[in-house]
C-alpha cells in the first residue's frame, strides 16, 4: 500500500453484517500495521462544520465476525470504505456525514496523525432517527391545483402537470444555489462562529433538503424568520417545521 494519508474512497454497505455500528472497514489497509483506529471523514457537498466527522476503523476481527470473513476483507484491494449497520432506531453513519448515502458516493478520508491530533470534528455515535417532516405526502411541493387529476379532460390536466413539473425543477435548481450562497454569506459575516452560525446552518440544512427534494419528495424546512431572504415565488416550496 502506498504511503498515503488521505484519499477519496467509495462508500459501500457492509456485505458481512458484522462490522460494528458507528465503525468502518477500509479495504487494503491490512498491510499497514500503523494505520490509526479512527479517520476524519466527509463528502461533497459539505457546507456545515458538522459535515466533517471522525469514525472508528476496524483494525482487529470483531467478535461477531467469522475468521474466514475477516480474512476475506483483508484480501480486498484499497479503495472502499465499508460502513457497519447502525444500532436499531439510530441513524446510519453515512447520513450523518453531510447527509451521505451508499449509492456510489465518494467519501474523503484522512488518517494523517499530524492533522488528526488537531481536529475537533465530532465522532460518529448513536443518534436516534428523527421524526421526518412531511414525507407521508409525496405531493408536498406539487402546486395544489395539479396535485390530483380529477377533471374529465385528463389530457389537459396531465399536460399542465408536466409543464408545472418542469417549472418546479427549474425553481428547485435556482433555490439550491440561493441556499448555498445565503449559507456562506451568513458564515462569512459571523467572525466568531463562522460555519456554526445558526442562520448559516439553517440555510445549509435547507440546501440539503433541496438536494433530496427531487429524489425523495423531502420538504424544504427553513425557519420563518429567514423566509424574507428569498424571493416570494420560492417561498411556496418551504415549510417551517
Sine and cosine of phi, psi and omega as CSV:
sin_phi,cos_phi,sin_psi,cos_psi,sin_omega,cos_omega
0.00,0.00,0.78,-0.62,-0.01,-1.00
-0.86,0.51,0.39,-0.92,0.00,-1.00
-0.99,0.14,0.96,0.29,0.06,-1.00
-0.92,-0.40,0.41,-0.91,-0.04,-1.00
-0.80,-0.61,0.19,0.98,0.09,-1.00
-0.35,-0.94,0.45,-0.89,0.00,-1.00
-0.16,-0.99,0.39,-0.92,0.21,-0.98
-1.00,0.02,0.83,-0.56,-0.06,-1.00
-0.86,-0.51,0.58,-0.81,0.02,-1.00
-0.97,0.26,0.81,-0.58,0.02,-1.00
-0.99,0.16,0.80,-0.60,-0.02,-1.00
-0.71,-0.70,0.36,-0.93,0.01,-1.00
-0.98,0.21,0.44,-0.90,-0.03,-1.00
-0.95,0.31,0.93,-0.37,0.01,-1.00
-0.98,0.20,-0.19,0.98,-0.05,-1.00
-1.00,-0.10,-0.43,0.90,-0.07,-1.00
0.94,0.34,0.22,0.97,-0.10,-1.00
-0.84,-0.55,0.03,1.00,0.10,-1.00
-0.97,0.26,0.77,-0.64,-0.08,-1.00
-0.86,0.50,0.47,-0.88,0.08,-1.00
-0.85,0.53,0.47,-0.88,0.04,-1.00
0.87,0.49,0.48,0.88,0.01,-1.00
-0.68,-0.74,0.30,-0.95,0.08,-1.00
-0.72,-0.69,0.39,-0.92,0.20,-0.98
-0.90,-0.44,0.79,-0.61,0.01,-1.00
-0.98,-0.22,0.87,-0.50,-0.07,-1.00
-0.93,0.35,0.56,-0.83,0.09,-1.00
1.00,0.05,0.12,0.99,-0.04,-1.00
-0.98,-0.20,0.11,0.99,-0.05,-1.00
-0.90,0.43,-0.38,0.93,0.01,-1.00
-0.99,-0.16,0.28,0.96,0.03,-1.00
-0.87,-0.50,0.99,0.14,-0.11,-0.99
-0.88,0.48,-0.38,0.92,-0.03,-1.00
-1.00,-0.07,0.17,0.99,0.00,-1.00
-0.89,0.46,0.73,-0.68,-0.09,-1.00
-0.93,0.37,0.22,-0.97,-0.03,-1.00
-1.00,0.00,0.09,1.00,0.12,-0.99
-0.49,-0.87,0.39,-0.92,0.08,-1.00
-0.72,-0.69,0.39,-0.92,0.21,-0.98
-1.00,0.08,0.70,-0.71,-0.07,-1.00
-0.64,-0.77,0.63,-0.78,0.09,-1.00
-0.38,-0.92,-0.05,-1.00,0.04,-1.00
-0.44,-0.90,0.26,-0.97,0.04,-1.00
-0.98,-0.19,0.61,-0.80,-0.02,1.00
-0.99,0.14,0.61,-0.79,0.08,-1.00
-0.75,-0.67,0.89,-0.45,-0.06,-1.00
-0.81,-0.59,0.05,1.00,0.07,-1.00
-0.93,-0.37,0.50,-0.86,0.04,-1.00
-0.86,0.52,-0.58,0.81,-0.03,-1.00
-0.97,0.23,-0.01,1.00,0.03,-1.00
-0.97,0.24,-0.28,0.96,0.10,-0.99
-0.99,-0.16,0.82,-0.57,-0.07,-1.00
-0.75,-0.66,0.17,-0.98,0.22,-0.98
-0.92,-0.40,0.47,-0.88,-0.04,-1.00
-0.56,-0.83,0.55,-0.84,-0.01,-1.00
-0.94,0.34,0.57,-0.82,0.03,-1.00
-0.92,-0.40,0.77,-0.63,0.04,-1.00
-0.95,0.30,0.89,-0.46,0.01,-1.00
-0.92,-0.39,-0.41,0.91,0.02,-1.00
-0.86,-0.52,0.35,-0.94,-0.03,-1.00
-0.89,0.46,0.85,-0.53,0.09,-1.00
-0.90,0.45,0.53,-0.85,-0.03,-1.00
-0.88,0.48,-0.46,0.89,-0.04,-1.00
-1.00,0.07,-0.01,1.00,-0.07,-1.00
-0.96,-0.28,0.69,-0.73,0.06,-1.00
-0.93,0.37,0.55,-0.84,0.00,-1.00
-0.86,0.51,-0.64,0.77,0.01,-1.00
-0.88,0.48,-0.65,0.76,0.01,-1.00
-0.92,0.39,-0.68,0.73,-0.01,-1.00
-0.91,0.42,-0.62,0.78,0.05,-1.00
-0.89,0.46,-0.63,0.78,0.04,-1.00
-0.89,0.45,-0.69,0.73,0.04,-1.00
-0.86,0.51,-0.66,0.75,-0.04,-1.00
-0.92,0.39,-0.31,0.95,0.00,-1.00
-1.00,0.02,-0.17,0.99,-0.03,-1.00
-0.95,0.32,0.52,-0.85,0.00,-1.00
-0.96,0.27,0.41,-0.91,0.03,-1.00
-0.89,0.46,0.64,-0.77,0.09,-1.00
0.59,-0.80,-0.08,1.00,-0.03,-1.00
-0.75,-0.66,0.53,-0.85,0.14,-0.99
-0.90,-0.44,0.89,-0.46,-0.10,-0.99
-0.99,-0.17,0.86,-0.52,-0.06,-1.00
-1.00,-0.05,0.74,-0.67,0.13,-0.99
-0.95,0.30,0.44,-0.90,0.04,-1.00
-0.93,0.37,0.52,-0.85,0.01,-1.00
-0.97,0.25,0.28,-0.96,0.16,-0.99
-0.92,0.40,0.41,-0.91,-0.02,-1.00
-0.83,0.56,0.73,-0.69,0.04,-1.00
0.99,0.17,0.10,0.99,-0.04,-1.00
-0.90,-0.44,0.40,-0.92,0.01,-1.00
-0.95,0.31,0.52,-0.85,0.07,-1.00
-0.96,0.27,0.49,-0.87,-0.02,-1.00
-0.84,0.54,-0.69,0.72,-0.01,-1.00
-0.83,0.55,-0.61,0.80,-0.01,-1.00
-0.90,0.44,-0.47,0.88,-0.01,-1.00
-1.00,0.07,-0.04,1.00,0.02,-1.00
-0.95,-0.32,1.00,0.07,-0.02,-1.00
0.80,0.60,0.63,0.77,0.02,-1.00
0.80,0.60,0.70,0.71,-0.02,-1.00
-0.98,0.22,0.11,-0.99,0.11,-0.99
-0.54,-0.84,-0.18,-0.98,-0.09,-1.00
-0.85,-0.53,0.69,0.73,0.02,-1.00
-0.96,-0.28,0.45,0.89,0.02,-1.00
0.86,-0.50,0.03,1.00,-0.02,-1.00
-0.88,0.47,0.59,-0.80,0.15,-0.99
-0.99,-0.11,0.72,-0.69,0.01,-1.00
-0.93,-0.37,0.77,-0.64,0.06,-1.00
-0.99,0.13,0.83,-0.56,0.01,-1.00
-0.86,-0.50,0.68,-0.74,0.04,-1.00
-0.77,-0.64,0.77,-0.64,0.01,-1.00
-0.77,-0.64,0.48,0.88,0.06,-1.00
-0.98,0.19,0.92,-0.40,-0.07,-1.00
-0.87,0.50,-0.52,0.85,0.01,-1.00
-0.91,0.41,-0.44,0.90,0.05,-1.00
-1.00,-0.01,-0.70,0.72,-0.07,-1.00
-0.87,0.49,-0.55,0.84,-0.06,-1.00
-0.94,0.34,-0.21,0.98,0.04,-1.00
-0.96,-0.26,-0.09,1.00,-0.06,-1.00
-0.98,0.19,0.55,-0.83,0.07,-1.00
-0.91,-0.42,0.32,0.95,-0.02,-1.00
-0.88,0.48,0.63,-0.78,-0.03,-1.00
-0.96,0.28,0.71,-0.70,0.03,-1.00
-0.95,0.30,0.50,-0.87,0.07,-1.00
-0.95,0.32,0.76,-0.65,0.05,-1.00
-0.53,-0.85,-0.08,-1.00,-0.01,-1.00
-0.92,0.40,0.80,-0.61,0.09,-1.00
-0.73,-0.68,0.88,-0.48,0.00,-1.00
-0.84,0.55,0.56,-0.83,0.03,-1.00
-0.92,0.40,0.83,-0.55,-0.02,-1.00
-0.97,0.25,0.35,-0.94,0.09,-1.00
-0.92,0.38,0.81,-0.59,-0.02,-1.00
-0.98,0.22,0.62,-0.78,-0.06,-1.00
-0.99,-0.10,0.90,-0.43,0.20,-0.98
0.89,0.45,0.51,0.86,-0.02,-1.00
-1.00,-0.09,-0.06,1.00,0.00,-1.00
-0.95,0.31,-0.48,0.88,-0.04,-1.00
-0.95,-0.31,0.97,-0.25,-0.08,-1.00
-0.95,0.32,-0.13,0.99,0.00,-1.00
-0.99,-0.11,0.32,0.95,-0.14,-0.99
-0.82,0.58,-0.61,0.79,-0.03,-1.00
-0.97,-0.23,0.18,0.98,0.07,-1.00
-1.00,0.05,0.77,-0.64,0.02,-1.00
-0.77,0.64,0.67,-0.74,-0.11,-0.99
-0.83,0.55,-0.53,0.85,-0.06,-1.00
-0.91,0.41,-0.35,0.94,-0.04,-1.00
-0.85,-0.53,0.20,0.98,-0.04,-1.00
-0.90,0.44,-0.46,0.89,0.05,-1.00
-0.67,-0.74,0.65,-0.76,0.00,-1.00
-1.00,-0.07,0.99,-0.17,-0.07,-1.00
-0.91,-0.42,-0.24,0.97,-0.04,-1.00
-0.96,0.29,0.48,-0.88,0.08,-1.00
-0.92,0.39,-0.43,0.90,0.02,-1.00
-1.00,0.09,0.92,0.40,-0.14,-0.99
-0.90,0.44,-0.53,0.85,-0.04,-1.00
-0.89,0.45,-0.70,0.71,0.02,-1.00
-0.90,0.43,-0.63,0.77,0.00,-1.00
-0.90,0.44,-0.71,0.70,0.00,-1.00
-0.91,0.42,-0.65,0.76,0.02,-1.00
-0.88,0.47,-0.69,0.73,0.02,-1.00
-0.91,0.41,-0.62,0.78,0.05,-1.00
-0.86,0.51,-0.69,0.73,-0.01,-1.00
-0.91,0.41,-0.62,0.78,0.03,-1.00
-0.91,0.41,-0.68,0.73,0.01,-1.00
-0.91,0.40,-0.60,0.80,0.01,-1.00
-0.90,0.44,-0.64,0.76,0.03,-1.00
-0.90,0.44,-0.66,0.75,0.02,-1.00
-0.91,0.42,-0.66,0.75,0.00,-1.00
-0.88,0.47,-0.64,0.77,0.02,-1.00
-0.88,0.48,-0.67,0.74,0.04,-1.00
-0.90,0.43,-0.68,0.73,0.01,-1.00
-0.88,0.48,-0.70,0.71,-0.02,-1.00
-0.89,0.46,-0.63,0.77,0.04,-1.00
-0.88,0.47,-0.70,0.72,0.03,-1.00
-0.92,0.38,-0.62,0.78,-0.01,-1.00
-0.89,0.46,-0.62,0.79,0.02,-1.00
-0.86,0.51,-0.72,0.69,0.02,-1.00
-0.90,0.44,-0.60,0.80,0.00,-1.00
-0.92,0.39,-0.66,0.75,0.03,-1.00
-0.88,0.47,-0.66,0.75,0.00,-1.00
-0.88,0.48,-0.74,0.67,-0.03,-1.00
-0.92,0.40,-0.63,0.77,0.01,-1.00
-0.92,0.40,-0.60,0.80,0.03,-1.00
-0.91,0.42,-0.75,0.67,-0.02,-1.00
-0.92,0.40,-0.58,0.82,0.02,-1.00
-0.91,0.42,-0.72,0.69,0.01,-1.00
-0.89,0.46,-0.61,0.79,0.02,-1.00
-0.93,0.38,-0.69,0.73,-0.02,-1.00
-0.90,0.43,-0.53,0.85,-0.05,-1.00
-0.99,0.17,-0.25,0.97,0.00,-1.00
-0.98,-0.22,0.99,-0.14,-0.09,-1.00
-0.97,0.26,-0.18,0.98,-0.01,-1.00
-0.99,-0.12,-0.81,0.59,-0.10,-1.00
-1.00,-0.05,-0.38,0.92,0.02,-1.00
0.76,0.65,-0.88,-0.47,-0.08,-1.00
-0.91,0.42,-0.32,0.95,0.00,-1.00
-1.00,0.03,0.13,0.99,0.13,-0.99
-0.86,0.52,0.72,-0.69,-0.11,-0.99
-0.87,0.49,-0.66,0.75,0.01,-1.00
-0.93,0.37,-0.62,0.78,0.04,-1.00
-0.87,0.48,-0.66,0.75,0.01,-1.00
-0.93,0.36,-0.60,0.80,0.02,-1.00
-0.91,0.42,-0.68,0.73,0.04,-1.00
-0.91,0.40,-0.61,0.80,0.03,-1.00
-0.90,0.43,-0.68,0.73,0.04,-1.00
-0.88,0.47,-0.65,0.76,0.03,-1.00
-0.91,0.41,-0.57,0.82,0.06,-1.00
-0.87,0.49,-0.72,0.70,0.03,-1.00
-0.91,0.41,-0.62,0.78,0.07,-1.00
-0.85,0.52,-0.64,0.77,-0.02,-1.00
-0.92,0.40,-0.64,0.77,0.06,-1.00
-0.86,0.51,-0.64,0.77,-0.07,-1.00
-1.00,0.09,-0.21,0.98,-0.09,-1.00
-0.86,0.50,-0.72,0.69,-0.04,-1.00
-0.92,0.38,-0.48,0.88,-0.05,-1.00
-1.00,0.05,-0.64,0.77,-0.16,-0.99
-0.83,-0.55,-0.02,1.00,-0.06,-1.00
0.95,0.32,0.36,0.93,-0.04,-1.00
-0.87,0.49,0.72,-0.69,0.08,-1.00
-0.92,0.38,0.54,-0.84,0.00,-1.00
-0.99,-0.13,0.96,-0.28,-0.11,-0.99
-1.00,-0.09,0.77,-0.63,0.06,-1.00
-0.54,-0.84,0.77,-0.64,0.04,-1.00
-0.81,0.58,0.60,-0.80,-0.13,-0.99
-0.85,0.53,-0.55,0.83,-0.08,-1.00
-0.94,0.33,-0.14,0.99,-0.01,-1.00
-0.97,-0.23,-0.11,0.99,-0.04,-1.00
-0.87,0.50,-0.58,0.82,-0.06,-1.00
-0.91,0.42,-0.21,0.98,0.04,-1.00
-0.97,0.24,-0.16,0.99,-0.05,-1.00
-0.91,-0.42,0.52,-0.86,0.10,-0.99
-0.85,0.53,0.51,-0.86,-0.08,-1.00
-0.85,0.53,-0.54,0.84,-0.08,-1.00
-0.92,0.40,-0.34,0.94,0.01,-1.00
-1.00,-0.01,-0.26,0.96,-0.12,-0.99
-0.94,0.34,-0.33,0.94,0.02,-1.00
-0.93,0.36,-0.27,0.96,0.00,-1.00
-1.00,0.00,-0.05,1.00,-0.16,-0.99
-0.98,-0.21,0.44,-0.90,0.21,-0.98
-0.74,-0.67,0.35,-0.94,-0.05,-1.00
-1.00,-0.08,-0.37,0.93,-0.03,-1.00
-0.30,-0.95,0.00,0.00,0.00,0.00
